[in-house]
Amino acid sequence: MRENRLRAIWKSGGAAVNGWLAIPNGFSAETMAHQGWDSLTVDLQHGVVDYQAMVTMLQALSTTAAVPVVRVPWLEPSILMKALDAGAYGVICPMVNTREDAQRLVAYTHYAPRGTRSFGPVRAVLYGGSDYAQHANDTIVTFAMIETAQALDNLEQILSVEGLDAVYIGPSDLSLSLGCKPQFDDVEPKVAEAIDHILGRAKTHGVVAAIHNGSTEAALARIAKGFQFVTVSSDARLMAAGAQQLLARMRATPVPSKPAAATY
């Protein structure tokens, strides 16, 4: 079965730099994939991507070494299983708030006897290899999003669930849940303390800590703290930022005066 490079990066003690895909288009996904990201996540929760668009985007990612990850809309078995059957090598599940939530997530993403995932890896076999069934349980990466006060209260129980590979912090939702302004990077002290607590407890349990960021500066600072999976911006945000910078330069540059007409 094809190696999951995320596991290799983590095993070596490194950090993976993840990009985010909100535009439902195979060509934009392919373009992002060719920029050298360690992994790219197709967002089915808050982007405008539907399942069929996701499949074409995963096919586009297959042209590169970028690990294909999908953030599903919710903790619901059918979409988790369909995302994996389509070839996702990692799934990020939002709003995992209890030990029972984490147990269900692990069950839905693993074949028996370790879970209850139904067998039918139609495209996953094309991407992963003919021996997919034998190795999927040890290759796929499962992320539980920690983004509520309830999840903080149940953090120890969530982290102790066998088969959970990583926790993914959503700073904006976590901020809202703690009564603070939703932000990615410059979070309020209460949220910063919660983020550090999640990171520390994850390390104790041998679970990878991941987090969403709005800037490269924040992502680099969090890698230095010990996060091993950092998301930086998204295709839509990067496109908008690039266009804004280009237009700003154009408008700041004096337009050459029209040359005088030649005389003969």
C-alpha positions as CSV (number, residue, x, y, z in Angstrom):
1,M,0.0,0.0,0.0
2,R,1.2,3.5,-0.7
3,E,2.9,5.1,2.2
4,N,1.1,7.9,4.2
5,R,3.8,10.6,4.3
6,L,2.2,12.2,7.3
7,R,3.0,9.2,9.4
8,A,6.6,9.3,8.1
9,I,7.0,13.0,8.9
10,W,5.6,12.6,12.4
11,K,7.7,9.5,13.1
12,S,10.9,11.5,12.2
13,G,9.8,14.2,14.6
14,G,8.9,16.7,11.8
15,A,5.9,18.9,11.2
16,A,3.7,18.7,8.1
17,V,2.6,21.9,6.4
18,N,-1.0,21.5,5.2
19,G,-2.9,23.6,2.7
20,W,-6.7,24.0,2.6
21,L,-9.0,23.6,-0.4
22,A,-12.3,25.4,-0.4
23,I,-12.7,25.9,-4.2
24,P,-14.6,23.0,-5.8
25,N,-12.3,22.5,-8.8
26,G,-9.9,19.9,-9.9
27,F,-7.5,22.3,-11.7
28,S,-7.2,24.6,-8.7
29,A,-6.6,21.6,-6.5
30,E,-4.0,20.3,-8.9
31,T,-2.3,23.7,-9.0
32,M,-2.1,23.9,-5.2
33,A,-0.8,20.3,-5.1
34,H,2.1,21.1,-7.4
35,Q,3.4,23.9,-5.0
36,G,4.9,21.4,-2.6
37,W,2.5,21.1,0.3
38,D,3.0,18.1,2.5
39,S,-0.8,17.5,2.5
40,L,-3.9,19.2,1.3
41,T,-7.3,19.1,2.9
42,V,-10.5,19.2,1.0
43,D,-13.1,21.1,3.1
44,L,-16.6,19.6,3.0
45,Q,-17.7,21.4,6.1
46,H,-17.4,25.2,5.5
47,G,-16.3,25.4,1.8
48,V,-18.5,25.1,-1.2
49,V,-17.3,21.6,-2.1
50,D,-19.7,18.7,-2.7
51,Y,-18.9,15.0,-2.8
52,Q,-18.5,14.8,-6.6
53,A,-16.2,17.8,-6.7
54,M,-14.2,16.3,-3.8
55,V,-13.5,13.2,-5.9
56,T,-12.2,15.2,-8.8
57,M,-10.0,17.2,-6.4
58,L,-8.6,14.0,-4.8
59,Q,-7.8,12.7,-8.3
60,A,-5.9,16.0,-9.0
61,L,-3.9,15.6,-5.8
62,S,-2.9,12.1,-6.9
63,T,-0.7,13.7,-9.6
64,T,1.7,14.8,-6.7
65,A,3.1,13.5,-3.4
66,A,0.7,15.7,-1.4
67,V,-1.2,13.6,1.1
68,P,-5.0,13.8,0.4
69,V,-7.0,14.7,3.5
70,V,-10.7,15.5,3.8
71,R,-12.5,17.5,6.5
72,V,-16.0,16.0,6.7
73,P,-19.0,18.0,7.6
74,W,-19.8,16.2,10.9
75,L,-19.4,13.0,12.9
76,E,-21.5,10.9,10.6
77,P,-20.5,7.4,9.4
78,S,-21.5,7.5,5.8
79,I,-19.6,10.6,4.8
80,L,-16.5,9.5,6.7
81,M,-16.6,6.1,5.0
82,K,-17.3,7.6,1.5
83,A,-14.4,10.1,1.9
84,L,-12.0,7.2,2.7
85,D,-13.4,5.1,-0.1
86,A,-12.7,8.0,-2.4
87,G,-9.0,7.9,-1.5
88,A,-8.6,10.2,1.4
89,Y,-5.5,9.2,3.5
90,G,-6.7,11.3,6.4
91,V,-10.0,12.6,7.8
92,I,-10.6,15.5,10.0
93,C,-13.8,15.4,12.0
94,P,-15.3,18.5,13.6
95,M,-16.8,18.9,17.0
96,V,-15.5,15.8,18.8
97,N,-16.6,16.7,22.3
98,T,-16.7,13.4,24.3
99,R,-14.9,10.1,24.6
100,E,-17.9,8.5,23.0
101,D,-17.6,10.9,20.0
102,A,-13.9,9.9,19.6
103,Q,-14.7,6.2,19.9
104,R,-17.3,6.5,17.2
105,L,-14.9,8.4,15.0
106,V,-12.3,5.7,15.3
107,A,-14.8,3.0,14.7
108,Y,-16.2,4.6,11.5
109,T,-12.7,5.0,10.1
110,H,-11.3,1.5,10.8
111,Y,-12.2,-2.0,9.4
112,A,-13.2,-4.8,11.8
113,P,-12.1,-6.0,14.2
114,R,-10.8,-2.5,15.2
115,G,-13.9,-0.7,13.9
116,T,-17.1,-0.8,11.9
117,R,-16.1,0.7,8.6
118,S,-18.0,-0.9,5.8
119,F,-15.8,-2.4,3.0
120,G,-15.9,-0.9,-0.4
121,P,-12.7,1.1,-1.2
122,V,-13.6,1.6,-4.8
123,R,-11.2,4.5,-5.6
124,A,-9.0,4.0,-2.5
125,V,-7.6,0.8,-4.1
126,L,-6.6,2.8,-7.2
127,Y,-4.8,5.4,-5.1
128,G,-3.5,3.2,-2.2
129,G,-2.8,-0.1,-3.9
130,S,-4.3,-3.6,-4.3
131,D,-3.4,-4.5,-0.7
132,Y,-5.4,-1.5,0.7
133,A,-7.6,-3.7,2.8
134,Q,-4.8,-5.3,4.7
135,H,-3.0,-2.0,5.6
136,A,-5.7,0.7,5.7
137,N,-6.2,0.6,9.5
138,D,-2.5,1.3,10.0
139,T,-2.1,3.8,7.2
140,I,-5.2,6.2,7.4
141,V,-4.9,9.1,9.8
142,T,-7.8,10.1,12.0
143,F,-8.0,13.7,13.4
144,A,-10.6,14.7,16.0
145,M,-11.2,18.5,16.1
146,I,-11.0,20.0,19.6
147,E,-12.9,23.2,19.4
148,T,-15.3,23.5,22.3
149,A,-15.3,24.1,26.1
150,Q,-16.9,20.6,26.4
151,A,-14.1,19.0,24.5
152,L,-11.6,20.7,26.8
153,D,-13.4,19.3,29.8
154,N,-13.3,15.8,28.3
155,L,-9.8,16.2,26.8
156,E,-8.1,13.4,28.8
157,Q,-10.9,10.9,27.9
158,I,-10.8,11.9,24.2
159,L,-7.0,11.6,24.1
160,S,-7.1,8.1,25.7
161,V,-9.1,6.6,22.9
162,E,-7.0,3.9,21.1
163,G,-6.7,4.5,17.4
164,L,-7.1,8.3,17.5
165,D,-4.0,9.6,15.7
166,A,-4.3,13.4,16.1
167,V,-6.3,16.2,17.5
168,Y,-6.9,19.3,15.4
169,I,-7.5,22.6,17.1
170,G,-10.0,25.0,15.5
171,P,-9.0,28.3,17.2
172,S,-12.1,30.2,16.0
173,D,-14.7,27.8,17.3
174,L,-12.7,27.3,20.4
175,S,-12.6,31.0,21.0
176,L,-16.3,31.3,20.5
177,S,-17.0,28.5,22.9
178,L,-14.8,30.2,25.6
179,G,-16.6,33.5,25.1
180,C,-13.9,35.2,23.1
181,K,-13.6,36.8,19.6
182,P,-13.1,34.1,16.9
183,Q,-9.6,34.4,15.5
184,F,-6.9,32.1,14.1
185,D,-3.7,33.6,15.3
186,D,-3.9,36.5,17.8
187,V,-6.2,34.6,20.2
188,E,-7.1,36.0,23.6
189,P,-5.2,34.8,26.6
190,K,-7.9,32.3,27.7
191,V,-7.8,30.6,24.3
192,A,-4.0,30.7,24.1
193,E,-3.8,28.9,27.5
194,A,-6.3,26.3,26.3
195,I,-4.3,25.7,23.1
196,D,-1.1,25.2,25.1
197,H,-3.0,22.8,27.4
198,I,-4.2,20.7,24.5
199,L,-0.7,20.6,23.0
200,G,0.8,19.5,26.3
201,R,-1.8,16.8,27.0
202,A,-1.6,15.5,23.4
203,K,2.1,15.0,23.7
204,T,1.7,13.2,27.0
205,H,-0.7,10.7,25.3
206,G,1.4,10.3,22.2
207,V,-1.2,12.0,20.0
208,V,-0.2,14.4,17.2
209,A,-1.3,18.0,17.8
210,A,-2.6,20.0,14.8
211,I,-3.9,23.5,14.4
212,H,-5.4,25.9,11.9
213,N,-3.5,29.2,11.3
214,G,-4.1,32.4,9.4
215,S,-0.4,33.2,8.7
216,T,3.0,31.6,8.1
217,E,4.3,33.5,11.2
218,A,1.7,31.9,13.5
219,A,2.2,28.4,11.9
220,L,6.0,28.6,12.4
221,A,5.6,29.8,16.0
222,R,3.3,26.8,16.7
223,I,5.7,24.4,15.0
224,A,8.4,25.7,17.4
225,K,6.0,25.0,20.3
226,G,5.6,21.4,19.2
227,F,2.7,21.2,16.8
228,Q,3.3,18.6,14.1
229,F,0.6,19.5,11.6
230,V,-0.2,23.2,10.7
231,T,-2.7,24.5,8.2
232,V,-1.8,27.8,6.6
233,S,-4.6,29.8,4.8
234,S,-6.6,28.3,1.9
235,D,-6.7,28.3,-1.8
236,A,-9.5,31.0,-1.8
237,R,-7.7,33.2,0.7
238,L,-4.4,32.9,-1.1
239,M,-6.0,33.8,-4.4
240,A,-7.7,36.8,-2.9
241,A,-4.5,37.9,-1.2
242,G,-2.4,37.6,-4.4
243,A,-5.0,39.6,-6.3
244,Q,-5.0,42.3,-3.7
245,Q,-1.2,42.6,-3.6
246,L,-1.1,42.8,-7.4
247,L,-3.8,45.5,-7.6
248,A,-2.2,47.5,-4.8
249,R,1.2,47.5,-6.6
250,M,-0.6,48.5,-9.9
251,R,-2.4,51.4,-8.2
252,A,0.7,52.6,-6.4
253,T,2.7,52.8,-9.6
254,P,2.4,56.0,-11.6
255,V,0.9,55.4,-15.0
256,P,3.4,56.6,-17.7
257,S,2.1,59.6,-19.6
258,K,1.0,59.1,-23.2
259,P,4.0,59.6,-25.5
260,A,3.9,62.6,-27.7
261,A,2.9,62.0,-31.3
262,A,5.9,61.8,-33.6
263,T,6.5,64.6,-36.0
264,Y,7.8,64.2,-39.5
